[in-house]
């Protein structure tokens, strides 16, 4: 691994969809942050690639949207609602619990 980590990381769903997101946005999720911690011995920290065998592509896409949404509105007072399709609510709740 190089001495400086890439600005981007790849998140991979259980059905093979890959999402390239800014590392700073991905760090919103505690699980991803720990997986990518350069002081850890996780393979993800070396490759910059996190595979989620329990999250499908549709849900992971919405998670990525949220990571950017969270970073964009971090210090805002009037935050607009994020569009979440009702049929994804349960799966998103489970993913958010897993990703911390």
GUPA-715717 format. One record per residue: x, y, z of N, C-alpha, C in turn; residue number from 0; residue in one letter. Coordinates in Angstrom, 1 decimal, decimal comma. Each point is the difference from the previous one (the first is absolute). Example, Ala and Ser with C-alpha at 12.3 -4.5 7.8 and 13.67 -1.06 7.14 Angstrom:
% residues 2
     n.px     n.py     n.pz    ca.px    ca.py    ca.pz     c.px     c.py     c.pz     i   aa
     13,2     -5,7      7,8     -0,9      1,2      0,0      0,9      1,2      0,0     0    a
     -0,4      1,1     -0,7      0,9      1,1      0,0     -0,8      1,1      0,8     1    s
END
This chain:
% residues 100
     n.px     n.py     n.pz    ca.px    ca.py    ca.pz     c.px     c.py     c.pz     i   aa
      0,8     -1,2      0,0     -0,8      1,2      0,0      0,9      1,2      0,0     0    x
     -0,4      1,0     -0,7      0,7      1,3     -0,1     -0,1      0,7      1,3     1    x
      0,8      1,0      0,2      0,0      0,7      1,3     -1,2      0,9      0,1     2    x
     -0,6      0,4     -1,2     -1,2      0,8      0,1     -1,2     -0,8     -0,6     3    x
     -1,1      0,1      0,7     -1,2     -0,8     -0,4     -0,7      0,8     -1,2     4    x
     -0,6     -0,7     -0,8     -0,7      0,5     -1,2     -1,2      0,9      0,6     5    x
     -0,4      1,0     -0,8     -1,1      0,9      0,4     -1,3     -0,8     -0,2     6    x
      0,0     -1,1     -0,8     -1,3     -0,7     -0,2      0,2     -1,4      0,4     7    x
     -1,2     -0,6      0,4     -0,1     -1,4      0,3     -1,1     -0,7     -0,8     8    x
      0,0     -1,3     -0,1     -1,0     -0,7     -0,7     -0,8     -0,8      0,9     9    x
     -1,3      0,1     -0,1     -1,0     -0,8      0,8     -0,7     -0,9     -0,9    10    x
      0,0     -1,3      0,3     -0,5     -1,0     -0,9     -1,2     -0,8      0,7    11    x
     -1,1     -0,1     -0,8     -1,2     -0,6      0,6      0,1     -1,5     -0,3    12    x
     -0,9     -0,7      0,7      0,0     -1,5     -0,2     -0,4     -0,5     -1,4    13    x
     -0,6      0,9     -0,8     -0,3     -0,4     -1,4      1,0      0,7     -1,0    14    x
      1,1      0,4      0,5      1,1      0,4     -0,8      0,1      1,5     -0,5    15    x
     -1,0      0,8      0,5      0,1      1,4     -0,4      1,1      0,7      0,8    16    x
      0,8      0,8     -0,7      1,1      0,7      0,7     -0,3      1,5      0,0    17    x
      0,2      0,7      1,1     -0,2      1,4      0,2      1,3      0,6      0,5    18    x
      0,5      1,0     -0,8      1,2      0,7      0,4     -0,4      1,3      0,7    19    x
      0,4      0,1      1,2     -0,4      1,2      0,8      1,2      0,6      0,7    20    x
     -0,1      1,3      0,3      1,1      0,7      0,7      0,2     -0,7      1,3    21    x
      1,3     -0,2      0,4      0,3     -0,6      1,3     -0,6      0,8      1,1    22    x
      0,0      1,4     -0,1     -0,5      0,8      1,1     -1,5     -0,3      0,2    23    x
     -0,7     -0,2     -1,1     -1,4     -0,3      0,1     -0,3     -1,4      0,6    24    x
      0,8     -1,0     -0,4     -0,1     -1,3      0,4      0,2     -0,1      1,5    25    x
      0,9      0,9      0,6      0,3     -0,1      1,4     -1,1      0,4      0,9    26    x
     -1,1      0,5     -0,6     -1,3      0,3      0,8     -0,4     -1,3      0,7    27    x
      0,1     -1,1     -0,7     -0,4     -1,4      0,5      1,2     -0,5      0,8    28    x
     -0,3     -0,3      1,3      1,0     -0,5      0,9      0,6     -1,3     -0,4    29    x
     -0,8     -0,9     -0,5      0,5     -1,3     -0,5      1,0      0,2     -1,1    30    x
     -0,3      0,8     -1,0      0,9      0,3     -1,1      1,2      0,6      0,4    31    x
     -0,1      1,0      0,9      1,2      0,7      0,5      1,0     -1,0      0,7    32    x
     -0,6     -0,9      0,8      0,9     -1,0      0,7      0,6     -1,0     -1,1    33    x
     -0,8     -0,3     -1,0      0,5     -0,9     -1,0      1,2      0,6     -0,8    34    x
     -0,1      1,3     -0,2      1,0      0,7     -0,8      1,2      0,6      0,9    35    x
     -0,1     -0,2      1,3      1,0      0,6      0,8      1,4     -0,5     -0,3    36    x
      0,9      0,9     -0,4      1,4     -0,5     -0,4      0,8     -0,7      1,0    37    x
     -0,4      0,2      1,3      0,7     -0,7      1,1     -0,5     -1,4      0,2    38    x
     -1,1     -0,4     -0,6     -0,6     -1,3      0,1      0,7     -1,0     -0,9    39    x
     -0,3     -1,2      0,2      0,6     -1,0     -0,9     -1,1     -0,6     -0,9    40    x
     -1,1      0,8     -0,2     -1,0     -0,4     -0,9      0,5      0,1     -1,5    41    x
     -0,5     -0,9     -0,8      0,4      0,0     -1,4     -0,6      1,2     -0,7    42    x
     -1,2      0,5      0,5     -0,6      1,2     -0,5      0,9      1,2      0,1    43    x
      0,7      0,1      1,1      0,9      1,2      0,2      1,1      0,0     -1,0    44    x
      0,4     -1,1     -0,5      1,1     -0,1     -1,0     -0,6      0,2     -1,4    45    x
     -1,1     -0,6     -0,3     -0,6      0,1     -1,4     -0,9      1,2     -0,2    46    x
     -0,5      0,6      1,1     -1,0      1,1     -0,2     -1,3     -0,5     -0,6    47    x
     -0,3     -1,2      0,2     -1,2     -0,7     -0,6     -0,7     -0,7      1,1    48    x
     -1,3      0,3      0,3     -0,8     -0,6      1,0     -1,1     -0,8     -0,7    49    x
     -0,1     -1,3      0,3     -1,0     -0,8     -0,6     -1,1     -0,3      1,1    50    x
     -1,2      0,2     -0,3     -1,1     -0,2      1,0     -0,9     -1,1     -0,5    51    x
      0,3     -1,2      0,5     -0,8     -1,2     -0,4     -1,4      0,0      0,5    52    x
     -0,4      0,9      0,8     -1,4      0,0      0,5     -0,8      1,3     -0,4    53    x
      0,6      0,7     -1,0     -0,7      1,2     -0,4     -0,1      0,0     -1,6    54    x
     -1,2      0,1     -0,5     -0,2     -0,1     -1,5      0,3      1,4     -0,6    55    x
      0,1      0,0     -1,3      0,4      1,2     -0,8     -1,0      1,2      0,2    56    x
     -1,2     -0,3      0,0     -1,0      1,1      0,2      0,1      0,7      1,3    57    x
      0,2     -0,8      1,0      0,1      0,5      1,4      1,4      0,7      0,1    58    x
      1,0     -0,6     -0,5      1,4      0,6      0,1      0,0      1,4     -0,7    59    x
     -0,7      0,0     -1,2      0,0      1,3     -0,7     -0,7      1,1      0,9    60    x
     -1,0     -0,3      0,7     -0,7      0,9      0,8      0,9      0,4      1,2    61    x
      0,7     -1,0      0,5      1,0      0,3      1,1      1,1      1,0     -0,5    62    x
      0,5     -0,2     -1,2      0,9      0,9     -0,6     -0,5      1,4     -0,1    63    x
     -1,3      0,1     -0,5     -0,7      1,3     -0,1      0,0      0,7      1,4    64    x
     -0,3     -0,8      1,0     -0,1      0,5      1,4      1,4      0,5      0,5    65    x
      1,0     -0,7     -0,4      1,4      0,4      0,5      0,3      1,4     -0,6    66    x
     -0,3      0,2     -1,2      0,2      1,3     -0,6     -0,9      1,1      0,5    67    x
     -1,3     -0,4      0,2     -1,0      0,9      0,6      0,4      0,4      1,4    68    x
      0,5     -0,9      0,8      0,5      0,3      1,4      1,1      1,0     -0,1    69    x
      1,0     -0,3     -0,8      1,1      0,9     -0,1     -0,4      1,4     -0,5    70    x
     -0,9      0,1     -1,0     -0,4      1,3     -0,5     -0,7      0,8      1,0    71    x
     -0,9     -0,6      0,8     -0,8      0,7      1,0      0,5     -0,1      1,4    72    x
      1,2     -0,4      0,2      0,5     -0,2      1,4     -0,2      1,2      0,9    73    x
      0,2      1,2     -0,4     -0,1      1,1      0,9     -1,2      0,9     -0,3    74    x
     -0,9     -0,5     -0,9     -1,1      0,8     -0,4     -1,1      0,1      1,1    75    x
     -0,8      1,1      0,0     -1,1      0,1      0,9     -1,3     -0,6     -0,6    76    x
     -0,3      0,4     -1,2     -1,3     -0,5     -0,6      0,4     -1,0     -1,0    77    x
      0,0     -1,3      0,4      0,3     -1,1     -0,9     -1,2     -0,5     -0,7    78    x
      0,0     -0,1     -1,3     -1,1     -0,6     -0,7     -0,1     -1,5      0,2    79    x
     -1,2     -0,5     -0,1     -0,2     -1,4      0,2      0,6     -0,8     -1,2    80    x
      0,6     -1,1      0,3      0,6     -0,9     -1,0     -1,1     -0,9     -0,5    81    x
     -0,1     -0,2     -1,3     -1,1     -0,9     -0,6      0,4     -1,4      0,3    82    x
     -0,9     -0,7      0,7      0,2     -1,5      0,3     -1,2     -0,7     -0,4    83    x
      0,1     -0,9     -1,0     -1,2     -0,8     -0,4     -0,5     -0,8      1,2    84    x
     -1,3     -0,1      0,2     -0,5     -0,8      1,2      0,4     -1,4     -0,1    85    x
      0,1     -0,6     -1,2      0,4     -1,4     -0,1      1,4     -0,3      0,4    86    x
      0,9      1,0      0,2      1,4     -0,2      0,4      0,2      0,3      1,4    87    x
     -1,0      0,5      0,7      0,2      0,4      1,4      0,5     -1,1      0,9    88    x
     -0,5     -1,1      0,0      0,5     -1,1      0,9      1,4     -0,4     -0,3    89    x
      0,3     -0,2     -1,3      1,3     -0,4     -0,4      1,1      1,1      0,3    90    x
     -0,4      1,3     -0,2      0,8      1,1      0,4      0,3      0,1      1,5    91    x
     -1,0     -0,3      0,7      0,1      0,0      1,5      1,0     -1,1      0,4    92    x
     -0,1     -1,2     -0,6      0,9     -1,1      0,4      1,5      0,4     -0,5    93    x
      0,1      0,6     -1,2      1,3      0,4     -0,5      0,6      1,1      0,9    94    x
     -0,8      0,9      0,4      0,5      1,1      0,8      0,5     -0,5      1,4    95    x
     -0,8     -1,0      0,5      0,4     -0,6      1,3      1,4     -0,7     -0,2    96    x
      0,1     -0,7     -1,0      1,3     -0,8     -0,3      1,2      1,0     -0,2    97    x
     -0,3      1,1     -0,8      1,1      0,9     -0,3      0,3      1,0      1,1    98    x
     -0,9      0,1      1,0      0,2      0,9      1,1      0,2      1,4     -0,4    99    x
END
